[in-house]
């Protein structure tokens, strides 16, 4: 009976995963608003859940910028992500427009119409030469709160020329309006804030059980699934048994710690 429940729970947990049916694409209102702001040269901070289409905003904003004969830079916090975006944007914009890459390891077409760079390298370039980018995309801008690396994002924003337009993207900034106020202070121009709370990709929490495979973490009543609870209960019991065995082994199995000889 319980096995049937687990099978049904797994099927429900995994339902809907896969390639969705093709549909005509229609931009969401928050995407349309963000792109409209960028076309009007307004600094814009977009906070939206992962999978909601923030990259689409960046691509269409870059497309608008290129159509006016201007240049754009797309920054990311990781070299691997920069390499991925480089390949993605090359497929979209080349051969009509050149796409370059600027990281600590690679420099490709750094004078291109669109340059993908790590945020640290972009910041460093601002100290030496100010390439004339009309659009600056700061992806994963929530790194501004990181204790070790946050200063890089702060300096990138402060040093970006005032006549350039900032498009900042994040899924997890909790104080966007405070950041917008700070941007007004350091850049002397207002920053439009767009917050989208609807999550198009549902989050489900699962557990990889060594015997049962993938199962949901909770049941329909949001209680920890019995099999998950039992797994950790058994694990704790095994750990206690291991400690007891280890204690007996270290003591040599004798009480009192004596030599065991009789006098």
C-alpha positions in Angstrom: 0.0 0.0 0.0 2.8 2.4 0.9 4.7 1.5 -2.2 1.7 2.5 -4.3 1.6 5.8 -2.4 5.3 6.5 -3.2 4.8 5.7 -6.9 1.9 8.1 -7.2 3.7 10.7 -5.2 6.7 10.5 -7.4 4.6 10.7 -10.6 2.9 13.8 -9.3 6.2 15.3 -8.2 7.8 14.8 -11.7 4.7 15.7 -13.7 5.1 18.5 -16.2 8.9 18.2 -16.4 10.2 18.2 -19.9 10.1 20.3 -23.1 6.9 22.4 -23.2 4.7 22.6 -26.2 5.6 25.2 -28.7 3.5 28.3 -28.4 3.5 31.8 -29.9 5.8 33.9 -27.8 4.3 37.0 -26.2 6.4 39.2 -23.9 5.0 39.8 -20.4 4.0 43.3 -19.3 7.0 43.7 -17.1 9.3 42.7 -19.9 7.7 45.2 -22.3 8.0 48.0 -19.6 11.7 47.3 -19.0 12.5 47.3 -22.7 10.5 50.5 -23.1 12.5 52.1 -20.3 15.8 51.2 -21.8 14.8 52.6 -25.2 14.2 55.9 -23.4 17.6 55.8 -21.8 16.2 55.2 -18.3 18.3 53.3 -15.8 16.3 50.2 -14.9 16.5 47.6 -12.1 14.5 44.4 -12.8 13.8 42.0 -10.0 12.0 38.8 -11.2 12.1 35.1 -10.4 14.5 32.8 -12.1 13.1 31.5 -15.4 10.8 34.5 -15.9 12.6 36.0 -18.9 15.1 38.5 -17.6 17.6 37.6 -20.4 15.0 38.3 -23.0 14.9 41.9 -21.7 18.7 42.2 -22.0 18.7 40.7 -25.6 15.9 43.0 -26.8 17.5 46.0 -25.1 20.8 45.2 -26.8 19.0 44.8 -30.1 17.5 48.2 -29.8 20.9 49.7 -28.9 22.5 48.1 -31.9 19.8 49.3 -34.2 20.8 52.9 -33.3 24.4 52.2 -34.2 25.5 52.1 -30.5 27.5 49.6 -28.4 26.5 47.5 -25.4 28.3 45.5 -22.8 26.8 42.5 -20.9 28.5 41.7 -17.6 28.2 38.5 -15.5 29.8 37.5 -12.2 31.5 34.3 -13.5 33.8 33.5 -16.4 31.8 30.3 -17.2 28.6 32.3 -17.4 30.4 34.9 -19.6 31.5 32.2 -22.0 28.0 30.9 -22.2 26.5 34.3 -22.9 29.2 34.9 -25.5 28.1 31.9 -27.5 24.4 32.7 -27.0 24.7 36.3 -28.2 27.0 35.3 -31.1 24.2 33.0 -32.4 21.7 35.9 -32.1 23.6 38.9 -33.4 26.3 37.7 -35.7 27.2 38.1 -38.5 25.3 41.4 -38.7 27.0 42.6 -35.5 30.3 41.7 -33.9 30.2 40.1 -30.5 33.3 40.1 -28.3 34.4 38.5 -25.0 36.5 40.0 -22.2 37.4 37.9 -19.2 40.6 37.3 -17.2 41.5 34.4 -19.5 40.2 35.4 -22.9 40.0 38.5 -25.1 38.1 38.2 -28.3 37.0 41.2 -30.5 37.1 43.6 -27.5 36.1 46.5 -29.8 32.9 44.6 -30.9 29.4 46.0 -31.0 28.5 43.8 -28.1 31.1 42.8 -25.5 30.4 40.1 -22.8 32.6 40.6 -19.8 33.0 39.5 -16.2 32.0 42.4 -13.8 35.5 42.6 -12.3 37.1 43.0 -15.8 34.5 45.6 -16.7 35.3 47.5 -13.5 39.0 47.3 -14.2 38.6 48.6 -17.7 36.7 51.6 -16.3 39.7 52.6 -14.3 41.9 52.7 -17.5 39.8 53.5 -20.5 36.2 54.3 -20.8 34.9 52.5 -23.8 31.8 54.2 -25.1 29.0 51.7 -24.2 25.6 53.2 -24.5 24.0 50.2 -22.7 25.5 48.4 -19.7 23.8 45.2 -18.6 24.7 44.1 -15.0 23.4 40.6 -14.6 23.1 39.0 -11.2 23.4 42.5 -9.6 22.4 41.1 -6.2 26.2 40.4 -5.8 26.3 44.1 -4.7 25.4 42.7 -1.2 28.3 40.2 -1.2 30.8 41.0 1.6 33.8 40.1 -0.5 32.8 41.1 -4.1 30.1 43.6 -3.6 32.4 46.6 -4.0 33.1 45.6 -7.6 29.4 46.1 -8.4 29.3 49.4 -6.5 32.4 50.7 -8.3 31.0 49.5 -11.7 27.9 51.5 -11.2 29.7 54.6 -9.8 32.3 54.6 -12.6 29.9 53.9 -15.5 29.5 57.2 -17.5 26.3 59.1 -16.7 25.3 59.2 -20.3 25.2 55.3 -20.5 22.1 53.4 -19.6 22.2 50.8 -16.8 20.0 47.6 -17.1 20.4 45.7 -13.8 18.9 42.2 -13.5 18.4 40.0 -10.4 16.2 37.3 -9.0 16.8 37.9 -5.3 17.3 41.6 -4.4 15.0 42.3 -1.4 15.5 46.1 -1.2 15.3 47.4 -4.8 13.9 50.8 -3.9 16.7 51.5 -1.5 19.2 50.6 -4.3 17.3 52.9 -6.7 17.6 55.8 -4.2 21.4 55.1 -3.9 21.7 55.1 -7.7 20.0 58.5 -7.9 22.6 59.8 -5.4 25.7 58.4 -7.2 24.5 58.8 -10.8 22.3 61.9 -10.6 19.5 60.2 -12.6 16.4 58.3 -11.5 16.3 54.5 -11.7 13.1 52.8 -12.6 12.3 49.7 -10.5 10.3 46.8 -12.0 9.4 44.0 -9.6 7.7 40.8 -11.0 6.6 38.3 -8.3 4.9 35.7 -10.5 7.0 32.6 -10.8 6.4 30.9 -14.2 8.6 27.9 -13.2 7.2 26.2 -10.1 9.7 25.3 -7.4 9.3 21.7 -6.0 11.4 20.3 -3.2 12.5 16.7 -3.6 14.7 14.1 -1.8 17.0 11.5 -3.4 16.4 8.4 -1.3 19.1 5.7 -1.6 16.5 2.9 -2.0 13.4 4.7 -3.3 15.0 7.1 -5.7 13.6 10.6 -6.3 10.6 11.3 -4.0 8.9 14.6 -2.8 10.2 16.1 0.4 6.8 16.7 1.8 3.3 15.1 1.5 0.1 16.9 0.5 -0.3 18.4 3.9 3.2 20.0 3.8 4.5 17.5 6.4 7.9 15.9 6.0 7.4 12.6 4.1 7.5 9.6 6.4 10.3 7.9 4.3 12.5 11.0 4.6 11.9 11.2 8.3 12.6 7.5 8.8 15.8 7.7 6.7 17.3 10.4 9.0 16.0 8.6 12.1 17.8 5.4 11.0 20.9 7.4 10.1 21.1 9.0 13.6 20.6 5.5 15.2 23.5 4.2 13.0 25.7 7.1 14.1 25.0 6.4 17.8 25.8 2.7 17.3 29.0 3.6 15.6 30.0 5.9 18.5 29.2 3.1 21.0 31.3 0.6 19.0 34.1 3.0 18.7 34.1 3.7 22.4 34.2 0.0 23.2 37.0 -0.6 20.7 39.1 2.3 22.1 38.7 1.0 25.7 39.8 -2.5 24.8 36.6 -3.9 26.1 37.8 -3.8 29.7 36.3 -2.0 32.6 38.4 0.2 34.8 41.2 0.5 32.3 43.4 -2.0 34.2 45.8 -4.6 32.8 43.3 -7.4 33.5 45.8 -9.4 35.5 44.9 -10.9 38.9 47.2 -10.6 41.8 
